Amino acid sequence: MSNFNLDDYIRKVPDFPKKGILFYDITSILASPVAFKYCIDKMTEIYRDKNIEAVAAIEARGFIFAAAYAFHTGIPLIPIRKKGKLPGVCLSKKYILEYAQAEIEVHSADVPKGKRVLLTDDLIATGGTLNAARSLLTEGGAQVPEIFGVVALPFLNFKEILSPTPITSLIEYHHE
């Protein structure tokens, strides 16, 4: 698939969720078995020799890619959810959104102590949620050697907040 163009499978929706925002919709990737397979195959190829021992995913679309990758590679999946969605003992982290504060959680028992966990989401924008998730995992005792996103928006400066962790994406958009 050397001539495969992932951009052909990403729907661009202007003025969503609010005026002036261009939304990069990955649901069209999911609707195409060819595009979805391409993403999971590329993840597998990228991380094949990096000794990844588990994959953590951000709710909700990150779950889709991480679950398929976990199944394909035979490693555990660690869901990171919005506050109040997980029962039992959880680690939690508050973080700042553009105009509000949010909080995410992970089951403390699911964080593999000392293991290398690939942190995954569908789209990397400002990096705030991924930064909070990385903190949750490391505070729980895991290592986060890499961050993966299907789509990345480097013009939103996520590299500053996620440094020094290496970040890989399958496609980047450098403007809205």
C-alpha positions, 0 to 999 in steps of 0.5 A, a space after each residue: 500500500 505504498 500509494 495509499 493516501 490516508 487523507 482520502 479517508 479523513 472527512 473535514 467538517 468546517 465549523 464543528 464543534 463551533 464556528 472557525 474550527 475545522 474538524 478532522 473526522 476519523 469515522 470515515 476511516 472506520 467505515 472503510 475496512 481498507 483504511 482501518 486495516 492500513 492504520 492498524 498495520 502501520 501501528 504494528 509496523 512502527 512499534 514492532 521492535 519497540 518492546 511495547 508491553 501494553 497500549 493505553 487509549 483515550 476515550 472514546 475514539 482512541 479505544 477503537 485503534 488501540 483495541 484493534 492494535 492490542 488484539 492484533 499484537 496480543 498485548 493488554 489494553 488500558 482504557 483511560 476514561 472520563 471521570 466517573 465512568 470506571 468503578 473501583 479504585 482509580 487514579 485520576 488527573 485533572 487538566 485544563 481544556 481551552 475553556 474549562 477543566 476536565 478529569 480522566 481516570 484509569 483503574 489503578 490495578 490496570 496500570 502495569 508497573 514497570 512496563 512499556 505502555 504505548 499511549 494512543 489517541 485518534 487525534 493529537 491536537 493541543 496535547 492536554 489530554 494526552 499529557 494528563 494520561 501520560 501523567 496517570 500512567 507514569 504515576 501508576 508506575 508504567 513507562 510511556 516511551 511513545 505516544 501515537 495518534 492517527 492524525 496530528 495537528 502540529 500547528 496547535 503546538 502539542 509537541 511543547 506539552 508532550 516533550 520529551 516523549 516521542 510522538 508518531 502519527 500517520 498523517 499531519 495537518 499543518 493548518 485548519 
